[in-house]
Amino acid sequence: MAVLGGVLRFVRLGEPGSLVFDETYYVKDAYSLLQSGYEREWPENANDSFNAGQPGILLDSPEYVVHPPAGKWMIAFGMALFGSDNAFGWRFGAALAGTLTVLLVGLIAARLFSSAALGAVAGLLLAVDGHHLVHSRTSLLDVFLTFWVVAAFGALLLDRRDGRLRLARRLARLYGSPGTAGGPPGTVPAPRGALLYGPWLLWRPWRLVAGACLGLAVGTKWSALAFVAVFGLMTVLWDVSARRVAGIPGWEGALFRDGIPAFLTIIPTAALVYLATWTGWLRSEDAYDRQWAAQNPDEGWSWLPASLRSLAEYHRSAYAFHNGLSSEHSYSSTAWTWLFMGRPTSFFYEGSSAGEDGCLADSCSTAVTSVGNPLIWWGAALALVVVLFYWIGRRDWRAGAVLSGVAAGYLPWFAYPERTTFFFYAVSFEPFLVLALVYVLGLVLGRRSDSLPRRRAGLLVVGCFVAGAVLLSAFFMPVWTAETIPYSDWRLRMWMPSWI
């Protein structure tokens, strides 16, 4: 499925051959990072020169930007490999991150649901969905944010299993140690506190990996902070549950013995990795606000080094900018509409007449629209209700894990009703929508203990759903990949007036 996702993402990746939508910011910033290590300003009409393969027109003055540099460095990686003078080069990083996300989601689903078949279905649904596909074919920051968030979730899922194995081994030593009930005679009993609250489990390498991934996610966009909070709580609750299953009654001790080590593992790691993403800015002398501390010696946190004081001021300024972002945009949409794709974002649209740019009709359209596969998205919206029921009603930890990803990526946007927001922000939690959908498809498939007719009926329903999703993606593919099609065919794919 990852190979399929890669084919869909890399074939014709250079089309359209010009900067589209917010690529005008992030691609040029990535080029600037390659040249200077920090963002610099561009002259007016710089897009024309950039599109013509002549990006070397940077100005010497620094540029004020409000997003951290990690995602732009990932764009710069592709430009370093394949050049800054072509669209394939500046989109390579996005396509690679999108393809790897398909792989990760498939592996996560296979482990989460203990089914290679459901893992394949999850990978396939993400591979063919248009919303994620469009992000993987354009160099915006959100596809990199999604990759690091999914990687962090996968690391914590591995940590859950590793932590339970470590707990089992430690408890075996404690309860089976000499002198305890059932232990060999003549041995020393385990400490009382260890049996009441369980042992300490300090070495959790997968939590370090998760912390690094979350640091890179925050280093791409600050909206990842919600994932840090939610995933941190999720992993501690998994440990509390593990101790209860093992017969350790004291949840307060479990919170203490698991919560504090989890915090001290994930948060400092994430913070250090995040700080490392600013290395280019810190090493520079003339990046934006780089000399703020020297120019304002009596302001800010005077106990910090001058470089970090300047960086703190930069962050304060960027935070104020984000809070005040309320300008009108024709493709803005409120978070209430995202699950139903009320207003997808048009990344690119160009009309042409007969004989122009391969147009074989009276009029043609070439578009890149971030509309998702309706069967996948609307199916996932309904699946969330079922997953919520299984989490509340049956305490299924897998349902809670899936919902945590959706909640972290989705719910915070409801706190900013006045802010200008876009549907394409939803890509950060789209993998968890796919997991929710696959969770329900797994229920439809049934259990191995079910009767053969029940299993066959479930397989037929799931097979028809997956086949329908693939066929629908083939239908929408032209408006995801900038194919030139007759205008009437483009309108046929705009199912709702709000999609235009």
C-alpha positions in Angstrom: 0.0 0.0 0.0 2.9 2.3 0.6 4.2 1.6 -2.9 0.8 2.4 -4.3 0.7 5.6 -2.2 4.2 6.5 -3.5 3.1 6.0 -7.2 0.1 8.2 -6.7 2.2 10.9 -5.0 5.4 10.9 -7.2 3.9 10.4 -10.7 3.5 13.9 -12.3 4.6 15.5 -9.1 5.9 18.4 -11.0 2.5 19.4 -12.2 1.5 22.2 -12.1 5.0 23.5 -12.6 4.4 26.7 -10.6 4.0 27.6 -7.0 0.5 26.9 -5.8 -1.4 28.3 -2.8 0.8 28.6 0.3 3.8 27.1 -1.5 4.5 30.8 -2.3 5.6 31.1 1.4 7.1 27.8 2.4 9.0 26.8 -0.7 10.7 30.1 -0.9 11.4 30.0 2.8 12.9 26.6 2.3 15.2 27.9 -0.4 16.2 30.7 1.9 17.1 28.2 4.7 19.3 26.4 2.2 21.2 29.6 1.4 21.4 31.3 4.8 20.0 29.1 7.5 17.2 31.5 8.1 14.3 33.1 6.1 15.1 36.2 4.0 12.9 38.6 2.1 12.0 38.4 -1.6 11.4 41.1 -4.1 8.0 41.8 -5.6 7.0 39.4 -8.3 9.5 36.8 -7.0 7.1 34.0 -7.9 7.6 34.7 -11.6 11.4 34.2 -11.3 11.0 31.2 -9.0 8.6 29.5 -11.4 11.0 30.2 -14.3 13.7 28.3 -12.5 15.7 31.3 -11.3 15.3 31.4 -7.5 18.5 33.2 -6.8 17.0 36.6 -6.3 16.9 36.7 -2.5 17.2 40.0 -0.7 19.7 40.5 2.1 17.1 41.6 4.6 15.6 39.0 7.0 11.9 37.9 6.7 9.5 37.8 9.6 7.8 34.3 9.6 5.4 32.8 12.1 6.0 29.1 11.7 9.0 27.2 13.0 11.5 25.9 10.5 11.4 22.1 10.8 8.8 21.5 8.0 10.6 24.0 5.7 13.9 22.2 6.3 12.1 19.0 5.1 11.1 20.9 1.9 14.7 22.1 1.6 15.9 18.5 1.8 14.1 17.7 -1.6 15.5 20.9 -3.1 19.0 20.0 -2.0 18.6 16.6 -3.8 16.8 17.6 -6.9 17.4 21.3 -7.3 15.5 24.4 -6.4 14.6 25.2 -10.0 11.9 22.7 -10.5 8.6 21.7 -8.9 9.6 18.1 -8.4 12.5 19.2 -6.3 10.5 21.5 -4.0 7.7 18.9 -3.6 9.9 15.8 -3.2 9.9 16.1 0.6 6.2 16.4 0.8 5.6 13.3 -1.4 8.2 11.3 0.6 6.6 12.3 4.0 3.1 11.4 2.6 4.2 8.0 1.4 5.9 7.2 4.7 2.7 8.2 6.5 0.8 5.7 4.5 3.3 3.0 5.5 3.1 4.1 9.2 -0.7 4.1 9.3 -0.7 0.6 7.8 1.7 -0.7 10.3 -0.1 1.1 13.2 -3.4 -0.4 12.2 -2.0 -3.9 11.8 -0.6 -3.7 15.4 -3.6 -1.9 16.9 -6.1 -4.3 15.5 -3.9 -7.4 15.4 -4.7 -7.9 11.7 -2.5 -7.5 8.7 -5.6 -7.3 6.5 -7.0 -4.3 8.4 -3.5 -2.8 8.3 -3.6 -3.1 4.5 -7.1 -1.6 4.4 -5.9 1.4 6.5 -2.9 1.9 4.3 -5.0 1.7 1.1 -7.7 4.2 2.3 -5.1 6.8 3.2 -3.1 6.1 0.0 -6.1 6.8 -2.2 -7.8 9.6 -0.3 -7.6 13.0 -2.1 -7.1 15.2 0.9 -3.9 13.5 2.0 -2.9 13.0 -1.6 -3.1 16.7 -2.4 -1.1 17.6 0.7 1.5 15.0 -0.4 1.8 16.6 -3.8 2.2 20.2 -2.6 4.7 21.7 -0.2 2.6 23.0 2.6 3.7 22.3 6.2 0.7 20.2 7.3 1.8 17.0 5.6 5.1 17.1 7.6 3.1 17.8 10.8 1.0 14.8 10.1 4.0 12.6 9.5 5.6 13.4 12.8 2.4 13.1 14.7 1.7 9.7 13.3 5.3 8.6 14.0 4.9 9.8 17.6 1.7 7.8 18.0 3.3 4.7 16.5 6.3 5.1 18.9 3.9 5.3 21.9 2.0 2.3 20.7 5.3 0.3 20.7 6.1 1.8 24.1 2.7 0.5 25.4 3.7 -3.1 24.6 7.3 -2.6 25.7 6.2 -1.1 29.0 3.8 -4.0 29.7 6.5 -6.5 29.1 8.9 -4.6 31.4 6.2 -4.4 34.1 5.5 -8.1 33.8 9.2 -9.0 34.1 9.7 -6.7 37.1 6.6 -8.0 38.9 7.7 -11.6 38.2 11.0 -10.8 40.1 9.1 -9.0 42.9 6.3 -11.5 43.5 8.4 -14.5 42.7 11.4 -13.2 44.8 12.5 -15.4 47.6 10.4 -15.1 50.8 7.2 -14.0 49.2 4.1 -16.2 49.0 4.8 -19.0 46.5 8.4 -18.1 46.3 11.3 -20.4 47.1 12.1 -20.6 50.8 14.9 -18.7 52.5 14.6 -15.6 50.4 14.0 -11.9 51.1 10.5 -10.5 50.6 9.9 -7.7 48.1 9.5 -4.1 49.5 5.9 -3.4 50.5 5.7 -0.2 48.4 6.8 -2.1 45.3 3.9 -4.5 45.7 1.4 -1.7 46.6 2.2 0.6 43.7 4.3 -1.5 41.4 7.9 -1.0 40.3 9.5 2.0 38.7 9.9 1.7 34.9 12.3 4.4 34.1 14.0 3.3 30.9 11.4 3.7 28.1 13.3 4.2 24.8 10.2 4.4 22.7 9.1 7.4 24.7 12.3 9.1 23.8 11.5 8.4 20.1 8.0 9.8 20.6 9.4 12.9 22.3 11.7 13.5 19.4 8.9 13.1 16.9 6.6 15.4 18.9 9.4 18.0 19.1 9.7 17.9 15.3 5.9 18.1 15.0 5.9 21.3 17.1 8.9 22.5 15.1 6.7 22.3 12.1 3.6 23.9 13.4 2.6 25.0 16.9 -0.7 23.3 16.6 1.2 20.1 17.5 1.3 21.2 21.1 -2.2 19.7 21.5 -0.8 16.3 20.4 2.0 16.6 23.0 -0.6 17.1 25.8 -3.1 14.5 24.7 -0.5 11.8 23.8 1.3 12.4 27.1 -1.9 11.8 29.0 -2.8 8.8 26.9 0.5 7.0 27.5 0.3 7.5 31.2 -3.3 6.2 31.3 -2.1 3.1 29.4 0.4 2.5 32.2 -2.2 3.0 34.9 -4.4 0.5 33.2 -1.5 -2.0 32.9 -0.9 -1.8 36.6 -4.5 -2.3 37.4 -4.6 -5.4 35.1 -1.6 -6.7 36.9 -3.4 -6.4 40.3 -1.7 -3.3 41.6 -4.5 -1.3 43.3 -3.0 2.1 44.0 -3.7 4.4 41.0 -2.2 7.4 42.8 1.1 5.6 43.0 0.8 4.6 39.4 0.3 8.2 38.3 3.3 9.1 40.4 5.6 6.3 39.2 4.5 6.5 35.5 3.3 10.1 35.1 6.5 11.9 36.4 8.9 9.6 34.4 6.7 10.0 31.3 6.8 13.8 31.7 10.5 13.9 32.3 11.1 11.7 29.3 8.8 13.1 26.6 8.8 16.9 27.4 12.5 17.6 27.8 13.2 15.5 24.7 10.6 17.3 22.7 11.8 20.7 23.9 15.5 20.0 23.0 14.6 18.7 19.6 12.3 21.7 19.0 15.1 24.1 20.0 17.5 22.2 17.7 15.2 23.0 14.7 16.1 26.7 15.3 19.8 26.1 14.9 20.1 28.1 11.7 18.4 31.1 13.3 20.5 30.8 16.5 23.8 30.5 14.5 23.0 33.6 12.4 23.8 37.2 13.2 21.1 39.0 11.2 18.0 36.8 11.2 14.8 38.5 12.1 14.8 39.6 15.8 18.2 37.8 16.3 19.7 40.9 18.0 16.6 41.8 20.0 18.3 41.0 23.3 21.3 43.2 22.5 18.9 46.1 21.5 16.7 45.6 24.6 19.1 44.6 27.4 16.7 45.4 30.2 13.6 43.6 28.8 12.6 39.9 28.9 14.1 37.1 31.0 17.5 38.6 31.8 18.8 35.3 33.3 18.6 33.6 29.8 21.5 33.8 27.3 21.0 36.7 24.8 20.2 34.3 21.9 17.5 32.5 23.8 16.0 35.8 25.0 15.8 37.0 21.4 14.2 33.6 20.5 11.7 34.0 23.3 10.7 37.4 22.1 10.3 36.1 18.5 7.9 33.4 19.9 5.9 36.0 21.8 5.5 38.1 18.7 4.5 35.1 16.6 2.0 34.0 19.2 0.4 37.4 19.2 0.2 37.2 15.4 -1.5 33.9 15.4 -4.1 35.0 18.0 -5.0 38.0 15.9 -5.2 36.2 12.6 -8.8 36.9 11.4 -8.5 38.2 7.8 -11.2 37.1 5.4 -10.4 34.4 2.8 -12.7 33.0 0.1 -11.8 29.4 1.1 -11.8 29.8 4.9 -14.0 27.3 6.7 -15.0 26.7 10.3 -14.1 23.5 12.1 -17.7 22.5 12.3 -17.7 21.8 8.6 -14.5 19.8 8.3 -15.8 16.3 8.9 -18.3 16.8 6.1 -16.0 18.7 3.8 -18.2 21.7 3.7 -15.6 24.0 2.1 -12.5 22.2 0.7 -9.6 24.5 -0.2 -8.7 25.2 -3.9 -5.0 25.1 -4.1 -4.9 25.7 -7.9 -7.3 26.4 -10.7 -6.7 27.4 -14.3 -9.1 27.5 -17.2 -8.2 27.0 -20.8 -9.8 27.0 -24.2 -9.8 24.5 -27.1 -6.2 23.9 -28.2 -4.6 25.5 -25.2 -2.5 23.3 -22.8 -3.9 20.1 -24.2 -7.5 21.1 -24.0 -9.6 19.0 -26.4 -13.0 20.5 -25.5 -14.5 24.0 -25.9 -13.3 24.9 -22.4 -11.2 23.0 -19.9 -10.2 23.1 -16.2 -6.9 22.2 -14.5 -7.4 22.1 -10.7 -5.9 21.0 -7.4 -8.6 20.8 -4.8 -8.2 19.4 -1.4 -11.5 17.6 -1.3 -11.3 14.2 0.2 -12.9 11.0 -1.0 -16.5 11.4 0.2 -17.0 7.7 0.9 -13.9 7.7 3.2 -14.6 11.0 4.9 -18.3 10.7 5.4 -17.9 7.1 6.4 -15.3 8.1 9.0 -17.5 10.8 10.4 -20.2 8.1 11.1 -17.6 5.7 12.4 -16.5 8.2 15.1 -19.9 7.7 16.7 -19.4 3.9 16.9 -15.8 4.3 18.1 -17.0 6.7 20.8 -19.6 4.1 21.9 -17.0 1.4 22.2 -14.7 3.6 24.2 -17.4 4.8 26.7 -19.5 1.6 26.8 -16.8 -1.1 26.5 -13.7 0.7 27.6 -11.8 -0.4 24.5 -8.4 1.1 24.7 -8.0 1.0 21.0 -11.1 3.2 20.5 -9.7 5.6 23.1 -6.3 5.7 21.3 -8.0 6.5 17.9 -10.2 9.2 19.5 -7.2 10.8 21.2 -5.6 11.5 17.8 -8.8 13.0 16.5 -9.4 15.1 19.6 -5.9 16.5 19.6 -6.0 17.5 16.0 -9.6 18.6 15.8 -11.0 20.0 19.0 -8.5 22.8 19.7 -9.7 24.6 16.6 -13.2 25.1 18.2 -11.5 27.4 20.8 -10.7 30.0 18.0 -14.1 30.7 16.4 -12.9 34.2 15.2 -9.7 33.0 13.6 -9.4 32.3 9.9 -9.2 28.6 9.5 -9.1 26.2 6.6 -10.3 22.6 5.9 -6.8 21.6 4.9 -5.8 21.8 8.6 -7.7 18.6 9.1 -5.0 16.5 7.4 -3.2 16.4 10.8 -5.9 14.1 12.2 -7.0 12.4 9.0 -4.9 9.3 9.7 -6.9 8.8 12.9 -10.2 9.2 11.0 -8.9 6.4 8.8 -8.2 4.3 11.8 -11.7 5.0 13.2 -13.2 3.9 9.9 -11.0 0.7 9.8 -12.0 0.0 13.5 -15.6 -0.2 12.3 -14.8 -2.2 9.2 -13.1 -4.6 11.6 -16.4 -4.9 13.5 -18.2 -5.5 10.3 -15.8 -8.3 9.3 -16.6 -10.0 12.6 -14.6 -12.2 14.9 -13.0 -15.5 14.0 -15.4 -17.2 16.3 -18.4 -16.0 14.3 -20.2 -18.3 11.9 -19.0 -18.8 8.4 -22.0 -17.1 6.8 -21.6 -14.1 9.2 -17.9 -13.8 8.2 -18.7 -14.0 4.5 -21.3 -11.4 4.8 -18.9 -9.1 6.6 -16.2 -9.7 4.1 -18.6 -8.9 1.2 -19.6 -5.6 2.9 -16.1 -4.5 3.6 -14.9 -5.6 0.1 -17.6 -3.6 -1.5 -16.8 -0.5 0.6 -13.1 -0.6 -0.1 -13.7 -1.2 -3.9 -16.2 1.7 -3.9 -13.6 4.0 -2.2 -10.9 3.0 -4.8 -13.3 3.6 -7.7 -14.5 7.0 -6.3 -10.8 8.0 -5.9 -10.2 7.2 -9.5 -13.2 9.4 -10.4 -11.8 12.4 -8.4 -8.2 11.9 -9.3 -8.1 14.6 -12.1 -9.1 17.4 -9.6 -6.4 16.2 -7.2 -3.5 16.0 -9.6 -3.9 18.9 -11.9 -5.1 17.0 -15.0 -6.6 19.1 -17.8 -10.2 17.9 -18.3 -13.3 19.4 -19.9 -15.0 22.0 -17.8 -18.1 19.9 -17.7 -16.1 17.0 -16.2 -14.7 19.3 -13.5 -18.2 20.5 -12.6 -19.4 16.9 -12.4 -16.9 16.4 -9.6 -18.0 19.5 -7.7 -20.8 17.8 -5.8 -21.7 20.7 -3.6 -21.8 24.4 -4.5 -19.5 25.2 -1.6 -16.8 23.0 -3.2 -16.4 25.6 -6.0 
